[in-house]
Amino acid sequence: MGKMEISDKPRKGLMFQAFLLVFVISKAQLGVGVLGFQRVIFKSAGHDAWISVIVAGLAAHLSIWLMIRTLAHYDSADLFGIHYALFGKWIGRIISLLFMTYFAFNVLTISRTYIESVQSWIFPDFPTWLLMLLLITLIAYGLTGGIRMIIGMCLFGFGCWILTTLFFYAAIKHAQWSFLLPIMEATPSQVLQGVNKMPLTLAGFEVIYFLYPFIRDQQNVNRYAQIGVLLSNLFYLFVMLISIVYYSRNQMPKTIWATFSFLKIIRFPFLERFEYIAIPLWMLILVCNLMLFTWVILRGMKRVFQQNQKRTLAVFCVSLFACSFLFQKHTVVLFSGCVKPFILENLALGIITGYDSLEKERILTTSVLQKIDPSAKEKTQVVASTAYTSKGSRVSSNRELSKYLVGGQVRVVMYGKKLASKGIIDLVDTLSRDPALGDMIYLCVSDEKASHILTHRYREISNIGMYLYENLRQNSEREELPSPTLQDFLRDYYSEGKDPVVPLLKRRGNEVYIKGLALFRDDRMVHEALPRQGFLLKVLLDTQKVGNFELVAGAEPLAKYMKHPDKEVKIVFATAKSSSKIKLLDSKVPEFMVSVSMQGDLQEISAPYSFDKPEATPALEKEIEKKLKKEIERFIASLQSNESDAVGFGEVYRSHTRDSKLTKAKWHPCLEKQKSTFA
């Protein structure tokens, strides 16, 4: 081995401008950690985890400043040269080898974690070695172009990162901003524990130690490197804030792939499962890191041990490929082969699934399947099976089918009333863990058995699954139904101060209609509300934007403005804008102030009314306000008597009471004592 030079003087053709560090540093920090770092930090700092992200980000800024100050003391040296200068030949080489080993483990960790995400979300049977071979091919191809090609790939990866970030808007639409409150509830010790779990996620900016000699205008390194770190820190903060307001407090620790999970709610008319696009796109983002870290290893072997880079690359790629056989899925056998193909004509596509309770803890699963064969007389097929679990039911159903049953097209899941009254969280949680299902499928309860609705042959409904899906969709978007998606149910169930609510359906002859709302306490249905109370609930939840509401007002206060006074006046109005606010007045009782503001247009009135009189309109508005107040009071009283908090008073209490340590077991008994005043 020859003598190592402390300074590194690369050819001018390999050097690049300092402003490119903005893209390189931010990309180097953006790795697989962003896919699920929220859960780890949230376990330590709770809903103040975003503060831990800020503190860790500030530490990263300080660290890279110290790195650049260290590099500035040497004449165009990298960290390998500094080790040689400070520790001598042998100790310096050992320390440098440890750094190269660190980057090798980074490459292995990123590769294996990404492969695991692909196997978990898209291709469960995809061979680990084949995915690793694909990544190795991309790494080797990129490294043949040298450092300038890697910098170009980082710029491309930066663009893919920005593109992916734009789609996070969907999670913001489902945000519950009260989940951020109360601020600074976590102790400094808990916040620092969260900070302590961030370094692996924020790591990557240390590549500046090895890129420094390749930068032409080294006087500008600190400025652009700090901008790069700032961008990645802001991104991690943004993702953490979205995750906190999207997942409820007890939901976050159970969500392993938090970032990919909230991409499951994105739907386009031409694309239902956006995560199937995002995950392959993320490979283009991560491969930049793999190239950059591998380049550091090759550079180190050349500088420290004077090894040929091509030979080192070949050895490293073979070693990386060999490691893929040590991390096979489920670590059972060495898997070889190709991905199992799914041909559309050979699949049975489930559209709607229903579950009913049977004896001895068994469940009856009824599935309505979409037929692909255009020559078939019937467009759907119904299959029923019994088992102890939903997955077991699918196995049983496949014994009755000539085609393989898959659930990727399931739009609606229905639970029988008897089953819903016992508790459904095990079945619902299974849905959320199935990567083939999106989080925007609708949940509902049947007033009788779910099989009674799904097995009936309707004369005017060719596909009961699609009919119910469209029914629930248009009513939740425009009229009386609160959003009944899988994500809404899980968020409310895992929230300490709120209970789920889903539509209650009933069959009458050849018709299926929305009978009302199924109100839950935890995961058990305890009460049913009228359909019109769904409108009031949406107003209280501040989610009612547009809809029609009918009420009956007393004629006496309006008699002098009516040409033909009657005992009652029927009124229909359409809301153009509504808002509500719930304020905690007394945490000991507890007591709340409910303020509702509503603007709308009168659509219909059952008797001729003299709107030309100045006092007529205010009198009508006052009577409508009076009736709405009575209906809201009656609805809230029914929730209190059944200890079901569909409105979320408990969440208001938790977010405005520091160190409340609220749980549903503590909150439900408080509902009956709750006092509410209306404004």
HELIX and SHEET records of a PDB file:
HELIX    1   1 LYS A   12  LEU A   14  5                                   3    
HELIX    2   2 ALA A   18  LEU A   20  5                                   3    
HELIX    3   3 LEU A   21  GLN A   29  1                                   9    
HELIX    4   4 VAL A   32  LEU A   35  5                                   4    
HELIX    5   5 PHE A   37  ALA A   45  1                                   9    
HELIX    6   6 GLY A   46  ASP A   48  5                                   3    
HELIX    7   7 ALA A   49  ALA A   72  1                                  24    
HELIX    8   8 LEU A   79  TRP A  121  1                                  43    
HELIX    9   9 THR A  128  LEU A  143  1                                  16    
HELIX   10  10 GLY A  146  LEU A  166  1                                  21    
HELIX   11  11 TYR A  169  LYS A  173  1                                   5    
HELIX   12  12 TRP A  177  LEU A  180  5                                   4    
HELIX   13  13 PRO A  188  ASN A  196  1                                   9    
HELIX   14  14 PRO A  199  LEU A  202  1                                   4    
HELIX   15  15 PHE A  205  VAL A  207  5                                   3    
HELIX   16  16 ILE A  208  LEU A  211  1                                   4    
HELIX   17  17 TYR A  212  PHE A  214  5                                   3    
HELIX   18  18 GLN A  218  ASN A  220  5                                   3    
HELIX   19  19 VAL A  221  TYR A  246  1                                  26    
HELIX   20  20 MET A  252  LYS A  254  5                                   3    
HELIX   21  21 ALA A  258  SER A  261  1                                   4    
HELIX   22  22 GLU A  275  PHE A  305  1                                  31    
HELIX   23  23 GLN A  309  CYS A  323  1                                  15    
HELIX   24  24 SER A  324  LEU A  326  5                                   3    
HELIX   25  25 LYS A  329  THR A  331  5                                   3    
HELIX   26  26 LEU A  344  ASN A  346  5                                   3    
HELIX   27  27 GLU A  359  GLU A  361  5                                   3    
HELIX   28  28 SER A  390  ASN A  398  1                                   9    
HELIX   29  29 LYS A  417  LYS A  422  1                                   6    
HELIX   30  30 ILE A  425  SER A  432  1                                   8    
HELIX   31  31 ALA A  450  LEU A  454  1                                   5    
HELIX   32  32 ILE A  464  ARG A  478  1                                  15    
HELIX   33  33 LEU A  486  TYR A  494  1                                   9    
HELIX   34  34 PRO A  531  LEU A  540  1                                  10    
HELIX   35  35 GLU A  556  TYR A  561  5                                   6    
HELIX   36  36 ALA A  616  SER A  641  1                                  26    
HELIX   37  37 PHE A  649  HIS A  656  1                                   8    
HELIX   38  38 LYS A  664  LEU A  671  1                                   8    
SHEET    1   A 4 THR A 380  ALA A 387  0                                        
SHEET    2   A 4 ILE A 363  GLN A 370 -1                                        
SHEET    3   A 4 LEU A 347  SER A 357 -1                                        
SHEET    4   A 4 TYR A 404  VAL A 406  1                                        
SHEET    1   B 8 THR A 380  ALA A 387  0                                        
SHEET    2   B 8 ILE A 363  GLN A 370 -1                                        
SHEET    3   B 8 LEU A 347  SER A 357 -1                                        
SHEET    4   B 8 VAL A 412  GLY A 416  1                                        
SHEET    5   B 8 TYR A 442  SER A 446  1                                        
SHEET    6   B 8 VAL A 501  ARG A 508  1                                        
SHEET    7   B 8 GLU A 511  ARG A 521 -1                                        
SHEET    8   B 8 ARG A 524  ALA A 529 -1                                        
SHEET    1   C 4 GLY A 547  GLY A 554  0                                        
SHEET    2   C 4 GLU A 568  ASP A 586 -1                                        
SHEET    3   C 4 GLU A 591  ILE A 605 -1                                        
SHEET    4   C 4 LYS A 675  PHE A 678  1                                        
END                                                                             
